[in-house]
């Protein structure tokens, strides 16, 4: 898994919770473990270079994920993941950040470069989309 060896300390500022959060966010966005690992490694390298906080790490994860979008194939039995993958990536991102990671509307607006009103709309639309799955 590259930089993310089990039990290995990457950097004293990054704790395992932060690393797991970035990985889980990336996995829920993509539904693909290899993509999640790659995005997480890119974000960790970015952090080592710039010492950014968690919100900006999630923003970098989102931006790195967008490089992979379109080349993902939905596989697996996880119904929740399948429903998430059926959503437009931006809706998926907003729902994951709010409902899975518990980010505030303000944090999500920073990550997606949207107003808080736009974020509320994305979350609402994403939740409706999940309800139809």
For each residue, the residues with C-beta under 8 A, 3 or more apart:
1: 4 5 37
2: 37 41
3: 8 10 41 44 45
4: 1 8 10 19 23 37 40 41 44
5: 1 8
6:
7:
8: 3 4 5
9: 12
10: 3 4 14 19 44 48
11: 14 44 47 48
12: 9
13: 47 51
14: 10 11 18 19 44 47
15: 18 19
16: 19 20
17: 20 21
18: 14 15 21 22 54 57
19: 4 10 14 15 16 22 23 40 44
20: 16 17 23 24
21: 17 18 24 25 54 58 101
22: 18 19 25 26 39 40 43 44 57 58 61
23: 4 19 20 26 27 36 37 40
24: 20 21 27 28 36 100 101
25: 21 22 28 29 58 61 96 97 100 101
26: 22 23 29 30 35 36 39 40 43 61 64 65
27: 23 24 30 31 32 33 35 36
28: 24 25 31 81 84 92 96 100
29: 25 26 36 39 61 62 65 89 92 93 96
30: 26 27 35 36 39 65 68 69 72
31: 27 28 72 74 75 76 81 82 84 85
32: 27 35 36 68 72 73
33: 27 36 37
34: 37 38
35: 26 27 30 32 38 39 65 68 72
36: 23 24 26 27 29 30 32 33 39 40
37: 1 2 4 23 33 34 40 41
38: 34 35 41 42 64 68
39: 22 26 29 30 35 36 42 43 61 64 65 68
40: 4 19 22 23 26 36 37 43 44 61
41: 2 3 4 37 38 44 45
42: 38 39 45 46 60 64
43: 22 26 39 40 46 47 57 60 61 64
44: 3 4 10 11 14 19 22 40 41 47 48
45: 3 41 42 48 49
46: 42 43 49 50 52 57 60
47: 11 13 14 43 44 50 51 52 57 60
48: 10 11 44 45 51
49: 45 46
50: 46 47
51: 13 47 48
52: 46 47 56 57 60
53: 56 57
54: 18 21 57 58
55: 58 59 103 107 110 111
56: 52 53 59 60 110
57: 18 22 43 46 47 52 53 54 60 61
58: 21 22 25 54 55 61 62 97 101 103 107 111
59: 55 56 62 63 110 111
60: 42 43 46 47 52 56 57 63 64
61: 22 25 26 29 39 40 43 57 58 64 65
62: 29 58 59 65 66 93 111 112
63: 59 60 66 67
64: 26 38 39 42 43 60 61 67 68
65: 26 29 30 35 39 61 62 68 69 89 93
66: 62 63 69 89
67: 63 64
68: 30 32 35 38 39 64 65 71 72
69: 30 65 66 72 89
70:
71: 68
72: 30 31 32 35 68 69 85
73: 32
74: 31 82 85 86
75: 31
76: 31 81 82
77:
78: 81 82
79: 82 83 133
80: 83 84
81: 28 31 76 78 84 85
82: 31 74 76 78 79 85 86 133
83: 79 80 86 87 130 133
84: 28 31 80 81 87 92 95 96 130
85: 31 72 74 81 82 92
86: 74 82 83 129 133
87: 83 84 91 92 95 126 129 130
88: 91 92 129
89: 29 65 66 69 92 93
90: 93 94 112 122
91: 87 88 94 95 122 125 126 129
92: 28 29 84 85 87 88 89 95 96 126
93: 29 62 65 89 90 96 97 111 112
94: 90 91 97 98 108 112 119 122 123 126
95: 84 87 91 92 98 99 100 122 123 126 127 130
96: 25 28 29 84 92 93 99 100 101
97: 25 58 93 94 100 101 103 107 108 111
98: 94 95 101 102 103 105 108 123
99: 95 96 102 123 127
100: 24 25 28 95 96 97
101: 21 24 25 58 96 97 98
102: 98 99
103: 55 58 97 98 107 108 111
104: 107 108
105: 98 108 109 116 119 120 123
106: 109 110 116
107: 55 58 97 103 104 110 111
108: 94 97 98 103 104 105 111 112 114 119 123
109: 105 106 112 113 114 115 116 118 119
110: 55 56 59 106 107 113
111: 55 58 59 62 93 97 103 107 108
112: 62 90 93 94 108 109 118 119 122
113: 109 110
114: 108 109 118 119 122
115: 109 118 119
116: 105 106 109 119 120
117: 120 121
118: 109 112 114 115 121 122
119: 94 105 108 109 112 114 115 116 122 123
120: 105 116 117 123 124
121: 117 118 124 125
122: 90 91 94 95 112 114 118 119 125 126
123: 94 95 98 99 105 108 119 120 126 127
124: 120 121 127 128
125: 91 121 122 128 129
126: 87 91 92 94 95 122 123 129 130
127: 95 99 123 124 130 131
128: 124 125 131 132
129: 86 87 88 91 125 126 132 133
130: 83 84 87 95 126 127 133
131: 127 128
132: 128 129
133: 79 82 83 86 129 130
